Amino acid sequence: MVDVKVPVLAESVSEAILMKWHKKAGDKVKRGDNLIDIETDKVTLEVAALSDGVLTEILKGDGETVESDEIIARIDNGSASSKTDEKPKAQAPEQQSLAVEEASTPPKTSPAVRNLISENKLTAADVPDSDGDGRITKEDVVNFIEKNPQAIKNEPAASDAEIQPPQSKDTQSIKEVTETKVASESTPIPASEPQLDGRSEERVKMTRLRQRTAERLLAAQQENAILTTFNEVNMKPVMDLRARHKDKFEKEHGVKLGFMSFFTKASTEALKKFPAINASVDEKDIIYHGFFDIGIAVSSERGLVVPILRDVDAMSFADIENKIVEYGQKARDSKLTIDELTGGTFTITNGGIFGSLLSTPILNPPQSAILGMHKIQERPMAVNGEVVILPMMYLALSYDHRIVDGRDAVQFLVTIKDLLEDPARLLLQV
């Protein structure tokens, strides 16, 4: 037998949650097959089979909390090859009766599922197992009730005097069960909570990533003296430059030329002039970083993640664009590693892709500042005494006022504005 264990987690991560098993007990597996994804506070990890064989036992089910190096399943690496070579043989009568007896083994159910089955006067044998793994879930029961309402064994109607209020918070009426779609991580709405016709609710447990993000955002607001300064930038020069060269750039480098590489480069040049904004606080000390590792906030289905571009001052525009595309794909596939999400001296977030016109971004501790980009919008601007329609973007810089003075923050933002409105300066580094 080969034990399937939880990977060794990072020092700052004590627990993880099992997501959905990709294999069932009894399935044949090959070395390297992804058995299940594990969600930690920071990343999603794959647990792969260490050998060929048969997944004989799953010790921890979907949604359970596990610790580093904990055994969650077992693989029989000796039975896979032998079962593959064996030809099917006719079963003896004794074997056939044994198979029938095994098939009649009651399916596995949790206490909550058993209560739901009991409340609706059903039996476990009535409810089909949708996954075929011998386990009946809440969703299986609810789907069965919705499709087969006639199967529910109703009790004789009680008189008004006999009707009593619910005695348990966990009791659900059939109506609530059929109106509420219960996800694998959902908690049913107690019957004691009023629910009107056609107004269903669903209670879903927060993912570990979202819990951790919430903790960090609250801590950032409580532990830092956050102040935000604003400016606006005329995006026409960058847009004109991009329009002239985007086709050749894509043909040469195999990636589209976006706006993020311009902002990343401009931020790097500004950070060189204002080192306090590239610094962080460690108790009573200020740490000035001699390198430029910029985090790019990426929205994924699981929540916000901030992968890090390392040594951006040594990267080209193409390097930056390629890395952003790579991180975006990894975020969607939950493939980002802990190393790719760790560190960073400054962060850029772009709410403009969702239509945000203005916002006040929250710091990403222990960094001392974060730049917020926003939607490009045409607005009438005064230029040399005339009104001109220009594509403008509001910029926001939130910073830790404990170590960054207002003057430096304002001048930092002005530097970015100047570089973007004359992008040739990015190449000349002036």
Steps between C-alpha positions, in 0.01 A plus 500: 500500500615854418374777728366815331598792721434871518804687359725678746342842542675833545606599852224764519232252387381255766195347330345443160161396363443208265307618194356230267643155445566433131509122560274262691592206719565204271621711206824413328756778511831569335803664652463877470118499473343787692291338773367809676561875535577644842420861582721688746494861617712599201491247217336187367726195493464178303545163670630255242518121507850383591465167319282299266232297668147505635366767732373260763398737778412868545546600863400867474205622297426819308500813714686352796778691674840331499850571626843481343620144425167346605397174328183551294487188281680176412605345170558129447795502262509123467149441383493735199718292268360164605140613450588637159642166381228282649221386270149511641389161634154366549387544857415201711158499666663579832682796346180623336313493828788681664488769227128541557560530871772762446276695261233514769737667746338823620653812346706733717322804637590783735287582809353803322402290198345233723292766674383638165404151379318427826311831500362425154405141592745350250764230522859514381415235240246735341759764412734433206873567544585757229879456522499121528741506795262339748435829681172693496528878532246767594484601136405142403209508748377844391517408130308178569227688689467758221467233232287254700270695732257205497760284673476702820287319756286779642351468847125555552418870514488640854238737630594857577502421870751219444750705300804585714786740426829342386699360791843499329694759301606221264142396410397584144163487337470318171418830333827652618693196381349509153542878463861509620784367291754358742862506387754258643624764742160661566320500834120468479292798607345422839122472491484745789613773261199638306506444127243637257391326182748546217765661724759231561835540670821304495767488765846415360818468699773748404802348330825506694642745246212742551522462878870577489446796266239641736735464796782676318280787383366560850851480647629745239239758597555451872881491505591763238438872474349484151459817299412528129606767253358539149603630160397453140695411191440569133522155340507626140881484458513141625198403292650655186833325557325171563284538187808561283698201620257242646484282188876484454547453874264202506661347191849544644432388859191283473304704754273803482627838614277611785493799734625310805860483374506881464371548855737239638800664334390850604448383860847345507664824388299694758595253775867563424448869576292444815645202689264540798212385279698184420563439872317314777464524877632230733396599854717809570721459193456614139630256240609667175503246219772525236294301250163547331258209535159623391179316575225503237154447650308233308134412552415131488190294571645418842573861587773761466861383466816707454780317312838672499713622208860466621770759417274702273778753434679229300191393303398620154147596401461158335628322812242681713210431263593132465526456877165670560332270246664198664388604849148573377468149356646343814256697716204373295630143523596534870860411412685788669772387739569640844833640377321693223270659757758575767686826548462811293601858575217684322160409350296615199129430476282577200133551583451666163456166324174464698390857428616667823546874455654574840589304813724499807702175493603334828866427572645153451703464826786528571532723191473874557301594186268379225411662166142486374427527128151579376281522194616710204224749428481784250453832679520868402836638611648851482815494282676827417182696565282275286259221589620167360346153536767265636506138626566552870566258785485569872792361699489430874797437727423363846801512731607443859531850645722366780799480266388682185455875514222663302749693290676182384169330425374790289829535312512125442160515331599807299809314379285213371269752331792676329652174376173375354420830330845491337571124471829559315642586843444138606747387235746776576452465879483878546 
